[in-house]
Amino acid sequence: MKNKLGVADYGMDVWYGGCWNLEERLALLKSIGIDGIEWLKGATEAEAIRNASLFHRMGMDFVSCNMANPELTMRCASAFGKEYVWFTVPCTRNIPFEDYCRRCNAFVKAAEKYNLKAALHNHLGTCIENQDELEKFMEVVPGAALLLDIAHLHAAGGDCVRTVRKYHDRIVAVHFKDIFYKDLNVGLDTWWDRLRFCELGGGNAGLDYEAIAKELQKYNYDKWVLIEHDTHLREPELDLKVSADILKELF
């Protein structure tokens, strides 16, 4: 696998009630063939340095940072030589699109001062949920990078292959997971009752993650591939290994 394989470990936090010991978590993920996790976290620069040292000592890596505030996040991500940070601008669906884009353009400029990209993470329940919103955002905020979540976009009726084709040069990472519909009579306004996200191959929503991987490879995608299982029905490492093994075959 030429790409680094990581985990967005929110789902593990949900299962265990938190991350109680970073070293134990990294050791667990390393044991199933994972290269790192999405975020280095910390309340201070000193904590960030201690945690980064732990990653390095264990032969693990992290994609970006998520610190106590956006400026500290940018400072640390820049210091560790990372490519991007997430937009941390309020983005619920009741926020006017124009306001969100204006704030994101300002965020882009702030990140550029640290030689960083600012990445949009498309997500159900936010200003940027569906295909039209995503494409309009990418036009109005031309400096934005894209952290593509294939399951959130597919669940909102989007076209992930088209998105890769159109924005391949702006994609900085991709979240891979599958979708299991629980009740299609429930709308997207309460999407957590409509569906749950799960391991690759465990879904019933027709998400063609193989086609998305092939489209990424057409453009020589060599960045992070991130497994993100928002929920687990059993020990997370079992589901994560299923997805990891599939992604190693695809990339």
ABEGO torsion letter per residue (X at the ends): XABBBBBBAAAAAAAAGEBABAAAAAAAAAAAGBAEBABBBEABAAAAAAAAAAAAAAGBBBABBBBABAAAAAAAAAAAGBABBBBBBBABAABBAAAAAAAAAAAAAAAAAAGBBBBBBBBBGBABABAAAAAAAAAABAABBBBBBAAAAAAAGBBAAAAAAAAAAABABBBBBBBBBABAABBAABAAAABBBBBBGABAAGBBAAAAAAAAAAAGBABBBBBBBABBABBAAAAAAAAAAAAAAAX
